[in-house]
Amino acid sequence: MGIIKFTLFFFIFLVLKIFLLRGSEIESRLDDNEFITRVIYREADYSFCLITDSDQDTSDTDLDFSFESRLIRAGRVKKEGFWREIFNPLKVSAGSDLFRESPGLGKDYSLYTGGPYGLSLGTEKGPGINVLFTSGFWIGGNYTIGSDHLLVRALVSITENVKTPSDDWTSDFPIVPVSNPIHMGLQSIFRWSNYKLDYLGVLSGNNIYKAGSYNRMYIELLWKKIKVKGFAGITDPDFITANVNLSKDKYLLSLWIGIYPVRYWETIIKTQYSEEHPPVLADAYLPTSGSSSIKIKYDNSNLLFSTEFGQQFNFDSDGEETVENKFDTRIGVSWLLSLFSGIGFTSDFDSLSERRFELELKCSLGKSDVELVYKYKEEIFEPVDQHTFQVRVNQKFNSGTAFCKVDLKEGWLLKGLTVGFKTIFG
């Protein structure tokens, strides 16, 4: 009860303060048994976010904050740029936003608490220092020089390893035994007109494994009606990630093509193929996986039509192969009343494994927005039928927006309930 009172008084205090400040946003919600309040305050030169999350079952309260200015990001943060890569290399596709990010630690203003805490100092061009406080300790530095057409970045980092491997750590891709791995690397980005070429090479090392490397190339070609993005990357079996694991993935090839022939129409083609390193105790087969898909979409704000079909395969270390063929299509009309429907299925070579159906209705009446969603999924081999219903209501007021979301499952049983209020002080 004391936690609830504390959260309530804290919420009232913030509301009183926010009313005296411009450029602020406050949102409070009760999500099942969690009462969450987020306050974001923005000025021209900096912004600040504070979150309280109280669990009404356990009476636990978590507090998160984030701060960002031109030179500083602090509090709860997220890894961006090549720092994301060295923590988890080859977990990206050619269409990812990663290649538009500057290296560093960005602000994390997401609604829920949790995540890494850190401190980042620096700008897009020039020196940067980044520190993460996780189970151990990680510090990374980078320096950028360049011109309008060429950027060159150098990086170096060290991770404090406090993880202890299990007794059978040699059987698969292990946590590296107690040591402090170091990473050093170089990135060069060449831009000219509608072309971009981005190369990153990183070396890792410690006192147990020999030096390992991670190399990747990203290319972007933009024309008036066609966009092409490609990615190719490879890691040595001795490459240690900044998460202090040996790299599991060997290489990845990824291609993304966007075609925009006429107004409102677009076609997106994606394909990629990857292979893993054999485990330390090698099996007879090299694990591989790949996927390809094509999506055709028409959207003129009043009429939406999209269809996507693709195939994904996995070949595990035991030599077993799985293939999935997926098809999804969606059609809708949108005026004062919007209606969308979608169907899809998943199958292997011989039989159907899953069917999907979705129906969505949206209606705007003055300051009220109502959305009804029905989803059905049938898994053929289980067999399992899943019916879910969602009801969302947004009611606008002069001082903000109240919202409610109800999730129901089969039998009209309550699955989740969210109510709250959001306001922005301009």
Number of C-alpha atoms within 10 A of each C-alpha: 8 8 15 16 10 13 19 14 12 13 20 12 11 16 15 10 10 19 11 9 15 13 14 20 20 22 20 21 20 19 16 14 14 20 21 24 26 24 25 20 19 17 12 8 9 14 18 20 24 21 22 22 23 21 18 16 8 10 12 12 18 13 14 20 21 23 23 20 15 13 13 19 26 23 25 26 25 19 21 19 17 23 21 19 20 22 17 18 26 24 11 17 21 23 18 12 11 16 17 9 14 16 26 28 29 24 26 24 21 12 19 17 19 13 13 14 19 24 22 24 18 20 17 15 17 12 16 21 20 23 21 23 14 12 11 12 15 21 18 20 20 22 19 19 14 14 10 8 11 15 16 18 19 18 22 18 21 20 21 19 20 14 16 12 13 10 7 8 14 14 11 14 18 20 20 23 18 16 16 19 26 22 23 18 20 19 19 18 18 17 15 10 8 11 13 17 16 19 18 20 20 22 21 25 21 17 12 12 16 11 18 20 20 26 20 21 18 20 19 20 15 14 10 9 11 15 16 18 20 21 23 21 22 20 26 20 22 19 27 33 25 25 19 22 19 21 27 24 23 21 21 24 20 22 20 22 19 20 17 15 12 9 9 13 15 18 18 17 17 20 20 20 17 20 19 19 18 19 17 13 9 12 13 9 13 16 22 21 18 18 18 18 18 18 18 17 18 17 16 12 11 11 16 17 18 18 18 18 17 18 18 18 17 18 17 16 17 11 14 10 13 13 17 17 19 18 19 18 18 18 18 19 18 16 12 11 12 16 18 18 18 18 18 18 20 21 17 16 9 6 10 15 17 20 19 18 18 18 18 18 18 18 17 15 10 9 11 15 15 18 17 17 17 17 18 16 18 17 16 15 10 9 9 10 14 12 16 19 21 18 17 17 19 19 16 17 11 7 11 15 17 19 18 18 18 17 17 17 16 13 8 11 11 13 14 14 16 17 18 18 19 18 18 18 15 8
